[in-house]
Amino acid sequence: MPDYTLESANGAPDRSVVGLDEVGRGPLAGPVIAAALLFLTPPVAALAALIDDSKKLSAKRRDAAFAALMQAPSVRVGLGAASVAEIEAINIGKACHLAMQRALQHLGIVPDCALVDGNRLPDLGCPAVAVVGGDRKSLSIAGASIIAKVTRDRLMTRLAERHNAYGWEKNAGYGTALHMAGLKLAGVTPHHRREFAPIRAHLACAAQPVGAI
């Protein structure tokens, strides 16, 4: 379970230590969403008990943790996104960093330190520490992962209401069998990442003349 050790080691709560994480690196459709999360004071036990790596939590538990974090007066959150067009223009890795930069900007403060999930650091304008597997180690990063995932999942559910062939409300844009079947049935939408190999392959196949070998 994540805890507050990394935050304390970097000076929290006397220094502001923010956790940063992104969601949406692997899907075939939709934007990347990042969140920056700051505990103004060490999280109380009841709140900390709700927080874990978002991938380990059920949807119900993620929603409960999301609500608790968003309502807690001792928690500040910033959200950022990188669009499909930006993902295609600058590549997915840079788009993830762009979303993180925007999330930190929307937090509204320049922290004393940022704990960033992963092994590479975006340019944040403040000291930062890359934490591999950070959503399993740091409460701030894990909290950010929950905020980012719930936000993105809800966005994909809304997009699914307009593009209902792909099952985005169930797969969040990942390349599941249902999603791939939808591509064959309904084709590519403006929300698909055309530079990702499965979408590129689908477009190439669709453009091939009938009877071509």
Secondary structure, 3 states (H helix, E strand, C coil): CCECHHHHHCCCCCCCEEEEEEECCCCCECCEEEEEEEECCCCCHHHHCCCCCHHHCCHHHHHHHHHHHHHCCCEEEEEEEECHHHHHHHCHHHHHHHHHHHHHHHHCCCCCEEEEECCCCCCCCCCEEEECCHHHCEHHHHHHHHHHHHHHHHHHHHHHHHCCCCCHHHHCCCCCHHHHHHHHHHCCCCCECCCCHHHHHHHHHHHCCCCCC
